């Protein structure tokens, strides 16, 4: 099991295969079932999203709402009861960290601001600093994490929307300097617009989300500047990377 520093450095094998919200092609995203499946498949990192309930419990959930009601306005018991009716259970951050602790490093995405210290205290109560990276699309969140603990590795998430911000997203140097981010987590759509060229001078690893198509996975695996791939299908990504590696060794 590699450390976060080794993954950021691009140590082989590369690109690292990151299970996007677990093995979410096979199970409901951000659930224990998806996380267990991803580990069983051999994923090399786990990514999941963190939000906070009305009673100050950190939970793993992507959307800001559940069936129209905001997560931050619901108690943990209300959220888990409603998700149970829907056929799955929303886990807590502690549940997931304790599961991943000795199995797989994690990418913890913060979906909102204002709870950075709470999140960091919770993580450090379970994981060593070389077992995780914190990512966010909010510059202030990344900067706050660095202010709280400069040794924590962070990733700046750069999307492809809204379209009016595309030039800003293709040249994120100012954001990187302001936040002190250690990695760039980027939408695969931006790669088609030259992101790998416009960011070459920054010297940061580029991790691409979310790649599920076999052809696109194959292309990303061959791209030397791509250090990591997020996929709902980590088993497929690992299989294709193994094929590519065998082919390279045979040359």
FITIMAR-765170 format. One record per residue (C-alpha): residue number from 1; x, y, z. Coordinates in nm, 3 decimals. Layout:
BEGIN
- NUM  X  Y  Z
...
This chain:
BEGIN
- 1  0.000  0.000  0.000
- 2  0.162  0.325  -0.117
- 3  0.166  0.644  0.085
- 4  0.007  0.964  -0.042
- 5  0.352  1.112  -0.100
- 6  0.448  0.815  -0.317
- 7  0.127  0.849  -0.516
- 8  0.176  1.224  -0.565
- 9  0.534  1.159  -0.677
- 10  0.402  0.927  -0.946
- 11  0.577  0.614  -0.827
- 12  0.503  0.302  -1.029
- 13  0.265  0.154  -1.111
- 14  0.101  0.455  -1.269
- 15  -0.144  0.605  -1.319
- 16  -0.289  0.526  -0.979
- 17  -0.644  0.386  -1.002
- 18  -0.882  0.572  -0.771
- 19  -1.223  0.425  -0.693
- 20  -1.468  0.710  -0.751
- 21  -1.712  0.704  -0.457
- 22  -1.614  0.340  -0.425
- 23  -1.689  0.086  -0.696
- 24  -1.995  0.295  -0.777
- 25  -2.070  0.126  -1.109
- 26  -2.162  -0.187  -0.915
- 27  -2.314  -0.052  -0.592
- 28  -2.482  0.269  -0.481
- 29  -2.213  0.537  -0.465
- 30  -2.056  0.637  -0.133
- 31  -2.181  0.330  0.053
- 32  -1.994  0.068  0.249
- 33  -2.089  -0.190  -0.015
- 34  -1.919  0.022  -0.283
- 35  -1.611  0.072  -0.068
- 36  -1.577  -0.297  0.018
- 37  -1.609  -0.389  -0.349
- 38  -1.343  -0.137  -0.450
- 39  -1.095  -0.278  -0.199
- 40  -1.171  -0.633  -0.315
- 41  -1.105  -0.524  -0.674
- 42  -0.762  -0.391  -0.580
- 43  -0.827  -0.018  -0.619
- 44  -0.525  0.184  -0.508
- 45  -0.708  0.479  -0.356
- 46  -1.064  0.548  -0.243
- 47  -1.246  0.874  -0.310
- 48  -1.555  0.989  -0.125
- 49  -1.750  1.305  -0.038
- 50  -1.809  1.455  0.305
- 51  -2.099  1.665  0.427
- 52  -2.233  1.755  0.772
- 53  -2.575  1.691  0.922
- 54  -2.781  1.923  1.142
- 55  -2.655  1.744  1.452
- 56  -2.292  1.790  1.347
- 57  -2.224  1.438  1.221
- 58  -1.988  1.407  0.924
- 59  -2.142  1.180  0.661
- 60  -2.047  1.044  0.322
- 61  -2.283  1.189  0.063
- 62  -2.227  1.365  -0.270
- 63  -2.535  1.582  -0.323
- 64  -2.621  1.873  -0.094
- 65  -2.969  1.730  -0.052
- 66  -3.157  1.405  -0.009
- 67  -3.479  1.395  -0.210
- 68  -3.507  1.772  -0.193
- 69  -3.414  1.820  0.172
- 70  -3.070  1.962  0.251
- 71  -2.832  1.731  0.434
- 72  -2.733  2.010  0.672
- 73  -3.098  2.042  0.781
- 74  -3.138  1.671  0.861
- 75  -3.021  1.475  1.165
- 76  -2.811  1.163  1.115
- 77  -3.103  0.944  1.224
- 78  -3.336  1.111  0.974
- 79  -3.082  1.076  0.694
- 80  -3.008  0.711  0.764
- 81  -3.375  0.626  0.804
- 82  -3.462  0.784  0.470
- 83  -3.167  0.631  0.289
- 84  -3.262  0.293  0.436
- 85  -3.607  0.324  0.285
- 86  -3.435  0.400  -0.047
- 87  -3.239  0.076  -0.020
- 88  -2.900  0.182  0.112
- 89  -2.736  0.343  0.415
- 90  -2.544  0.669  0.426
- 91  -2.228  0.594  0.628
- 92  -2.049  0.832  0.862
- 93  -1.698  0.956  0.797
- 94  -1.574  0.761  1.099
- 95  -1.727  0.439  0.962
- 96  -1.544  0.477  0.633
- 97  -1.212  0.588  0.779
- 98  -1.206  0.292  1.017
- 99  -1.276  0.057  0.727
- 100  -1.008  0.208  0.503
- 101  -0.744  0.259  0.772
- 102  -0.532  -0.051  0.709
- 103  -0.657  -0.126  0.358
- 104  -0.631  0.172  0.123
- 105  -0.530  0.542  0.116
- 106  -0.816  0.787  0.074
- 107  -0.908  1.104  -0.115
- 108  -1.152  1.294  0.105
- 109  -1.348  1.556  -0.088
- 110  -1.500  1.840  0.113
- 111  -1.822  1.952  -0.054
- 112  -1.869  2.270  0.149
- 113  -1.682  2.516  0.369
- 114  -1.697  2.579  0.741
- 115  -1.623  2.235  0.885
- 116  -1.257  2.194  0.790
- 117  -1.125  2.174  1.147
- 118  -1.391  1.921  1.244
- 119  -1.307  1.705  0.944
- 120  -0.934  1.725  1.002
- 121  -0.964  1.642  1.373
- 122  -1.181  1.341  1.286
- 123  -0.940  1.214  1.021
- 124  -0.629  1.256  1.235
- 125  -0.797  1.064  1.514
- 126  -0.788  0.758  1.288
- 127  -0.537  0.802  1.004
- 128  -0.173  0.904  0.980
- 129  -0.103  1.202  0.754
- 130  0.048  0.983  0.482
- 131  -0.277  0.787  0.442
- 132  -0.498  1.062  0.299
- 133  -0.533  1.370  0.083
- 134  -0.807  1.633  0.118
- 135  -0.954  1.773  -0.204
- 136  -1.209  2.043  -0.280
- 137  -1.326  2.272  -0.557
- 138  -1.335  2.558  -0.306
- 139  -1.006  2.746  -0.286
- 140  -1.083  2.867  0.065
- 141  -1.126  2.511  0.190
- 142  -0.784  2.405  0.059
- 143  -0.619  2.717  0.202
- 144  -0.788  2.659  0.539
- 145  -0.662  2.301  0.557
- 146  -0.308  2.420  0.482
- 147  -0.339  2.688  0.749
- 148  -0.454  2.430  1.003
- 149  -0.178  2.183  0.915
- 150  0.073  2.260  0.636
- 151  0.184  1.895  0.620
- 152  -0.156  1.775  0.498
- 153  -0.160  1.696  0.127
- 154  -0.435  1.870  -0.069
- 155  -0.581  1.861  -0.418
- 156  -0.756  2.143  -0.605
- 157  -1.056  2.022  -0.804
- 158  -1.095  2.194  -1.140
- 159  -1.415  2.139  -1.337
- 160  -1.534  2.227  -1.685
- 161  -1.837  2.433  -1.584
- 162  -1.959  2.700  -1.622
- 163  -1.823  2.745  -1.973
- 164  -1.748  3.113  -1.916
- 165  -1.482  3.005  -1.667
- 166  -1.300  2.771  -1.904
- 167  -1.004  3.007  -1.965
- 168  -0.973  3.052  -1.587
- 169  -0.981  2.675  -1.535
- 170  -0.725  2.607  -1.806
- 171  -0.476  2.839  -1.637
- 172  -0.508  2.764  -1.264
- 173  -0.161  2.884  -1.164
- 174  -0.289  3.171  -0.951
- 175  -0.528  2.938  -0.767
- 176  -0.250  2.688  -0.703
- 177  -0.022  2.955  -0.559
- 178  -0.302  3.095  -0.344
- 179  -0.410  2.758  -0.205
- 180  -0.079  2.573  -0.185
- 181  -0.241  2.264  -0.343
- 182  -0.025  1.957  -0.401
- 183  -0.226  1.801  -0.687
- 184  -0.472  1.897  -0.958
- 185  -0.795  1.698  -0.980
- 186  -0.940  1.779  -1.321
- 187  -1.239  1.694  -1.538
- 188  -1.137  1.479  -1.833
- 189  -1.311  1.727  -2.064
- 190  -1.044  1.987  -1.989
- 191  -0.772  1.756  -2.117
- 192  -0.923  1.781  -2.463
- 193  -0.878  2.159  -2.442
- 194  -0.505  2.140  -2.368
- 195  -0.501  2.135  -1.986
- 196  -0.190  1.916  -1.971
- 197  -0.004  2.174  -2.177
- 198  -0.127  2.485  -1.999
- 199  -0.039  2.342  -1.657
- 200  0.291  2.177  -1.742
- 201  0.491  2.450  -1.574
- 202  0.315  2.404  -1.241
- 203  0.487  2.072  -1.182
- 204  0.189  1.916  -1.006
- 205  0.042  1.570  -1.063
- 206  -0.281  1.563  -1.262
- 207  -0.557  1.324  -1.157
- 208  -0.848  1.295  -1.399
- 209  -1.217  1.234  -1.323
- 210  -1.441  1.047  -1.397
- 211  -1.331  0.799  -1.664
- 212  -1.542  0.487  -1.723
- 213  -1.538  0.423  -2.099
- 214  -1.285  0.154  -2.194
- 215  -1.144  0.350  -2.488
- 216  -1.106  0.666  -2.283
- 217  -0.948  0.472  -1.998
- 218  -0.696  0.328  -2.241
- 219  -0.609  0.674  -2.370
- 220  -0.565  0.814  -2.019
- 221  -0.344  0.524  -1.915
- 222  -0.110  0.596  -2.205
- 223  -0.086  0.968  -2.124
- 224  0.237  1.008  -1.929
- 225  0.133  1.330  -1.754
- 226  -0.179  1.173  -1.605
- 227  -0.083  1.054  -1.260
- 228  -0.421  0.924  -1.149
- 229  -0.758  0.818  -1.286
- 230  -1.088  0.827  -1.099
- 231  -1.326  0.558  -1.217
- 232  -1.654  0.402  -1.111
- 233  -1.507  0.082  -1.257
- 234  -1.167  0.041  -1.089
- 235  -1.147  -0.323  -1.195
- 236  -1.164  -0.226  -1.562
- 237  -0.908  0.051  -1.517
- 238  -0.666  -0.187  -1.344
- 239  -0.715  -0.452  -1.613
- 240  -0.643  -0.207  -1.894
- 241  -0.341  -0.067  -1.715
- 242  -0.201  -0.418  -1.670
- 243  -0.244  -0.485  -2.042
- 244  -0.067  -0.160  -2.125
- 245  0.218  -0.239  -1.886
- 246  0.266  -0.587  -2.033
- 247  0.273  -0.438  -2.383
- 248  0.536  -0.182  -2.282
- 249  0.754  -0.446  -2.120
- 250  0.736  -0.660  -2.432
- 251  0.872  -0.385  -2.655
